[in-house]
Amino acid sequence: MDKKEEVICERCNGTGFITDEKSHQDVCPVCLGLGTIIQNKEKITLTHSKSGLKKNVIWTLIALSIYYVIFFFFYIRGDLNILATVVILIAGHMAAISYIVGYMIIKSLPRL
């Protein structure tokens, strides 16, 4: 069940009106002049989000370890030139970083 909470509008500081550059007052577009807005009170507990992040970091490290084993296997055999080596290393690390950052962004989005 979603718990809802009435909070003061941050845009107009609870007045219901905003003032533009020409000192013209207008109704706040966020709260529609009410001064308060209703937000979902449900929040993810910090320990839950930390444990999820920790689990994903561990899986990323396992995937990177497998990635390095495969990479060094082909590198030692001499199948890769210097340009291919640099591109493969950068691409692998960018994929790992993108996964972790993407996970953090998705978890920080509000639930609808």
C-alpha positions as CSV (number, residue, x, y, z in Angstrom):
1,M,0.0,0.0,0.0
2,D,1.4,3.4,-1.0
3,K,1.6,5.9,1.8
4,K,1.1,9.5,0.7
5,E,2.4,12.5,2.5
6,E,1.6,16.2,2.1
7,V,4.7,18.3,1.9
8,I,5.4,22.0,1.3
9,C,6.1,22.8,-2.3
10,E,9.8,23.6,-2.8
11,R,9.2,25.8,-5.9
12,C,7.1,28.4,-4.1
13,N,8.0,27.6,-0.5
14,G,4.4,27.0,0.4
15,T,3.0,30.3,-0.7
16,G,1.3,29.0,-3.9
17,F,2.8,31.8,-6.0
18,I,6.0,32.4,-7.8
19,T,7.5,35.7,-8.9
20,D,9.3,36.2,-12.2
21,E,12.1,38.6,-13.2
22,K,9.6,41.5,-13.8
23,S,8.1,41.0,-10.3
24,H,4.9,39.6,-11.7
25,Q,3.3,37.0,-9.4
26,D,1.9,33.9,-11.0
27,V,0.4,30.6,-9.7
28,C,3.0,28.0,-8.9
29,P,3.0,25.4,-11.7
30,V,4.1,22.6,-9.4
31,C,1.5,22.9,-6.6
32,L,-1.1,24.8,-8.7
33,G,-1.4,27.5,-6.0
34,L,-2.0,25.1,-3.1
35,G,1.4,25.5,-1.5
36,T,1.6,21.8,-0.8
37,I,2.1,18.7,-2.9
38,I,1.4,15.0,-2.2
39,Q,4.3,12.7,-2.4
40,N,4.7,8.9,-2.0
41,K,6.2,8.3,1.4
42,E,7.5,4.8,0.5
43,K,11.3,4.8,0.4
44,I,13.8,2.0,-0.1
45,T,15.7,1.3,3.1
46,L,19.4,2.2,2.9
47,T,20.6,-1.2,4.0
48,H,18.5,-2.8,1.2
49,S,19.9,-0.5,-1.5
50,K,23.5,-1.0,-0.2
51,S,23.1,-4.8,-0.2
52,G,21.8,-4.7,-3.8
53,L,24.7,-2.5,-4.9
54,K,27.2,-4.7,-3.1
55,K,25.8,-7.8,-4.8
56,N,26.0,-6.1,-8.3
57,V,29.5,-5.0,-7.6
58,I,30.5,-8.6,-6.7
59,W,28.9,-9.9,-9.9
60,T,30.7,-7.2,-11.9
61,L,34.0,-8.2,-10.4
62,I,33.4,-11.8,-11.3
63,A,32.5,-10.9,-14.8
64,L,35.6,-8.7,-15.1
65,S,37.8,-11.6,-13.8
66,I,36.4,-13.9,-16.5
67,Y,37.0,-11.1,-19.0
68,Y,40.6,-10.8,-17.9
69,V,41.3,-14.5,-18.2
70,I,39.9,-14.6,-21.7
71,F,41.7,-11.4,-22.6
72,F,45.1,-12.6,-21.3
73,F,44.7,-15.9,-23.0
74,F,44.4,-14.3,-26.5
75,Y,47.0,-11.6,-25.5
76,I,49.6,-14.2,-24.5
77,R,49.0,-16.2,-27.7
78,G,49.9,-13.1,-29.7
79,D,46.6,-12.8,-31.5
80,L,46.1,-9.1,-30.5
81,N,48.0,-6.0,-31.7
82,I,48.4,-2.9,-29.5
83,L,45.4,-1.0,-30.9
84,A,43.1,-4.0,-30.4
85,T,44.5,-4.5,-26.9
86,V,43.7,-0.9,-25.9
87,V,40.2,-0.9,-27.5
88,I,39.3,-4.2,-25.8
89,L,40.5,-3.1,-22.4
90,I,38.7,0.3,-22.6
91,A,35.5,-1.4,-23.9
92,G,35.4,-4.0,-21.2
93,H,36.0,-1.4,-18.4
94,M,33.4,0.9,-19.8
95,A,30.8,-1.9,-19.9
96,A,31.5,-2.7,-16.3
97,I,31.3,1.0,-15.2
98,S,28.1,1.5,-17.3
99,Y,26.5,-1.5,-15.6
100,I,27.2,-0.2,-12.1
101,V,26.2,3.4,-12.8
102,G,23.1,2.3,-14.7
103,Y,22.1,0.1,-11.7
104,M,22.6,3.1,-9.4
105,I,20.5,5.4,-11.6
106,I,17.7,2.9,-12.0
107,K,17.5,2.4,-8.2
108,S,17.5,6.1,-7.5
109,L,14.5,6.8,-9.8
110,P,11.2,7.2,-8.0
111,R,8.8,4.2,-8.1
112,L,5.5,4.8,-9.8
